[in-house]
Amino acid sequence: MPDGEIEVNLTELERLFAEITVVERRKKAREDGKKDKEYGEVDRVAQEKDSMAAEMAFAKQYNLWPDFYIGKKPCPADFTVCEWKIDVKQTWRPDGRLLVELDRNAPGRRCHFYVLATGTDKTFILRGWAYWFEIMRPECKKNLGYRDTYVLDQDELHSMSEFLQRRIKDESLERKAVENQRVGGTKDAVRKPSGPYEEADL
């Protein structure tokens, strides 16, 4: 396995918890009159079960409590660590890309970090991660067949060995990144600040 990637294996019981969570969430959504979003020819139930299992794999790796919330989530993040919001994105494809919905690029909807996990069933590989301002750029917007979305290839992601190890070193660089995001600045102007942003920026 390439350096910086992490394989995580779930137990049968952990996978079962993921599936039960999805069943209960879908039941609540139907009761609330919500419908599935269209993502092409995708088995939504299977996809949601694998997505939840990937979140549990991430939680297992970093000793975090999985999000078993049923109903409308009060926060868009899958995890919150020291006020840093983390969203785990899963795909079945080993060479899959990190995708983030366009409607996540709004105050109150963004997370600090987006993590890509690939795999299915009980085995997942954490491939890498990106800051929100790195993926939520106009040049990252692509249409993969069903609607526009933000996209980053795996070779554009940070190594998982660096994840949760960065600290605030240069506040001015962070503020510059936030300002460039607001006015549509360039990639070079917003490269790799070393820490999270204030809640108001997200």
C-alpha positions as CSV (number, residue, x, y, z in Angstrom):
1,M,0.0,0.0,0.0
2,P,1.4,3.5,-0.9
3,D,2.9,5.5,2.0
4,G,0.3,7.8,3.6
5,E,-2.7,5.5,3.0
6,I,-4.3,3.6,5.8
7,E,-6.3,0.3,5.5
8,V,-9.0,-0.2,8.1
9,N,-11.0,-3.5,8.6
10,L,-14.3,-3.5,10.4
11,T,-15.7,-6.5,12.3
12,E,-19.1,-8.1,11.5
13,L,-20.7,-6.2,14.4
14,E,-19.3,-2.9,13.4
15,R,-20.6,-3.4,9.8
16,L,-24.0,-4.4,11.3
17,F,-24.1,-1.1,13.3
18,A,-23.5,0.8,10.1
19,E,-26.3,-0.9,8.3
20,I,-28.8,-0.5,11.2
21,T,-28.0,3.2,11.3
22,V,-28.7,3.6,7.6
23,V,-32.0,1.7,7.9
24,E,-33.2,3.9,10.8
25,R,-32.1,7.1,9.0
26,R,-33.9,6.2,5.8
27,K,-37.0,5.3,7.8
28,K,-36.9,8.7,9.5
29,A,-36.3,10.5,6.2
30,R,-39.3,8.8,4.6
31,E,-41.5,9.7,7.6
32,D,-40.4,13.3,7.1
33,G,-41.2,13.2,3.4
34,K,-37.7,13.4,2.1
35,K,-36.6,11.7,-1.2
36,D,-33.3,10.4,-2.4
37,K,-31.1,12.6,-4.5
38,E,-30.4,11.5,-8.0
39,Y,-26.9,10.2,-8.6
40,G,-27.2,8.2,-11.8
41,E,-27.7,4.4,-11.7
42,V,-26.6,3.9,-8.1
43,D,-28.0,1.6,-5.5
44,R,-28.7,4.3,-2.9
45,V,-29.2,1.9,0.1
46,A,-26.0,0.0,-0.6
47,Q,-24.2,3.2,-1.2
48,E,-25.4,4.7,2.1
49,K,-24.5,1.6,4.0
50,D,-20.9,1.6,2.6
51,S,-20.7,5.3,3.3
52,M,-21.6,4.8,6.9
53,A,-19.2,1.9,7.2
54,A,-16.4,4.1,5.9
55,E,-17.2,6.7,8.5
56,M,-16.9,3.9,11.1
57,A,-13.6,2.9,9.7
58,F,-12.3,6.4,10.0
59,A,-13.7,6.5,13.6
60,K,-11.9,3.2,14.4
61,Q,-8.6,4.5,13.0
62,Y,-8.7,7.7,15.0
63,N,-10.5,6.4,18.1
64,L,-13.5,8.6,17.6
65,W,-17.2,8.0,18.3
66,P,-19.2,7.4,15.1
67,D,-22.1,9.6,14.2
68,F,-25.2,7.5,14.8
69,Y,-27.5,10.5,14.7
70,I,-31.0,9.8,13.4
71,G,-33.0,12.6,11.7
72,K,-31.8,16.0,10.6
73,K,-28.2,16.5,11.6
74,P,-27.5,19.7,13.6
75,C,-24.0,19.9,12.0
76,P,-22.9,19.0,8.4
77,A,-19.8,17.2,9.7
78,D,-19.4,13.5,10.3
79,F,-16.9,14.2,13.1
80,T,-15.9,17.2,15.2
81,V,-12.4,17.1,16.8
82,C,-11.3,20.2,18.8
83,E,-13.9,22.2,16.9
84,W,-12.5,21.0,13.6
85,K,-15.2,19.7,11.3
86,I,-14.5,16.5,9.3
87,D,-16.5,15.0,6.4
88,V,-15.6,11.5,5.2
89,K,-16.5,10.8,1.6
90,Q,-16.6,7.2,0.3
91,T,-16.5,5.5,-3.1
92,W,-16.3,1.9,-4.2
93,R,-13.7,2.7,-6.9
94,P,-10.0,2.1,-5.8
95,D,-9.0,5.0,-8.0
96,G,-12.0,7.1,-7.1
97,R,-11.8,10.8,-6.5
98,L,-12.8,13.1,-3.7
99,L,-16.2,14.6,-4.4
100,V,-18.0,17.4,-2.5
101,E,-21.4,18.7,-3.3
102,L,-21.6,22.4,-4.6
103,D,-24.2,23.3,-1.9
104,R,-21.6,22.5,0.8
105,N,-19.8,25.7,-0.2
106,A,-21.8,28.0,2.0
107,P,-21.4,29.4,5.6
108,G,-22.7,26.8,8.0
109,R,-22.4,24.0,5.4
110,R,-18.6,23.7,5.1
111,C,-16.3,21.4,7.0
112,H,-12.6,22.1,7.7
113,F,-11.4,18.8,6.2
114,Y,-12.7,16.4,3.6
115,V,-11.3,12.8,3.7
116,L,-11.5,10.2,0.9
117,A,-12.1,6.6,1.8
118,T,-12.4,3.9,-0.9
119,G,-13.7,0.4,-0.4
120,T,-16.9,-1.6,0.4
121,D,-18.3,-4.1,3.0
122,K,-15.8,-4.2,5.9
123,T,-12.5,-3.1,4.3
124,F,-11.7,0.6,3.6
125,I,-8.6,2.5,2.6
126,L,-8.2,6.1,3.8
127,R,-6.6,7.6,0.7
128,G,-6.0,11.2,1.6
129,W,-7.6,14.5,2.6
130,A,-8.0,18.2,1.6
131,Y,-8.8,21.5,3.2
132,W,-12.2,22.9,2.2
133,F,-10.7,25.9,0.4
134,E,-8.5,23.5,-1.7
135,I,-11.4,21.6,-3.2
136,M,-14.1,24.3,-3.2
137,R,-12.5,26.3,-6.1
138,P,-14.0,27.1,-9.5
139,E,-11.3,25.0,-11.3
140,C,-12.3,22.0,-9.2
141,K,-15.9,22.1,-10.4
142,K,-16.7,19.2,-12.8
143,N,-19.7,17.3,-14.2
144,L,-19.2,13.5,-13.8
145,G,-22.5,12.6,-15.5
146,Y,-25.2,13.6,-13.2
147,R,-24.5,17.2,-11.9
148,D,-21.7,19.6,-11.2
149,T,-19.6,18.8,-8.1
150,Y,-16.2,19.7,-6.7
151,V,-13.6,17.1,-7.6
152,L,-10.0,16.3,-6.6
153,D,-7.9,13.4,-7.8
154,Q,-6.1,11.2,-5.3
155,D,-2.7,12.6,-6.3
156,E,-3.9,16.1,-5.3
157,L,-4.8,15.0,-1.7
158,H,-2.6,15.3,1.4
159,S,-1.2,12.2,3.0
160,M,-3.2,10.6,5.8
161,S,0.1,10.5,7.8
162,E,-0.3,14.3,8.1
163,F,-3.9,14.3,9.1
164,L,-4.8,15.9,12.5
165,Q,-1.1,16.7,13.0
166,R,-1.1,20.3,11.6
167,R,-1.3,23.2,14.0
168,I,-1.9,27.0,13.6
169,K,1.4,28.5,12.6
170,D,0.5,31.6,10.5
171,E,-2.8,33.2,11.2
172,S,-2.3,35.8,8.4
173,L,-2.0,33.0,5.8
174,E,-5.2,31.5,7.1
175,R,-7.0,34.8,6.8
176,K,-5.6,35.2,3.3
177,A,-6.9,31.8,2.3
178,V,-10.4,32.7,3.6
179,E,-10.4,36.0,1.8
180,N,-9.3,34.5,-1.4
181,Q,-12.1,31.9,-1.2
182,R,-14.6,34.7,-0.8
183,V,-13.4,36.6,-3.8
184,G,-12.4,33.7,-6.0
185,G,-8.7,33.9,-5.6
186,T,-6.1,31.6,-7.2
187,K,-4.8,28.3,-6.1
188,D,-1.3,29.6,-5.4
189,A,-2.8,32.3,-3.1
190,V,-4.4,29.7,-0.8
191,R,-1.9,26.9,-0.5
192,K,-1.7,24.8,2.7
193,P,-2.2,27.0,5.7
194,S,-1.4,24.9,8.8
195,G,-4.6,25.0,10.8
196,P,-8.4,25.3,11.0
197,Y,-10.5,28.4,10.6
198,E,-12.9,30.2,12.9
199,E,-16.5,29.0,13.1
200,A,-17.7,32.2,11.3
201,D,-15.6,31.3,8.2
202,L,-17.4,28.0,7.8
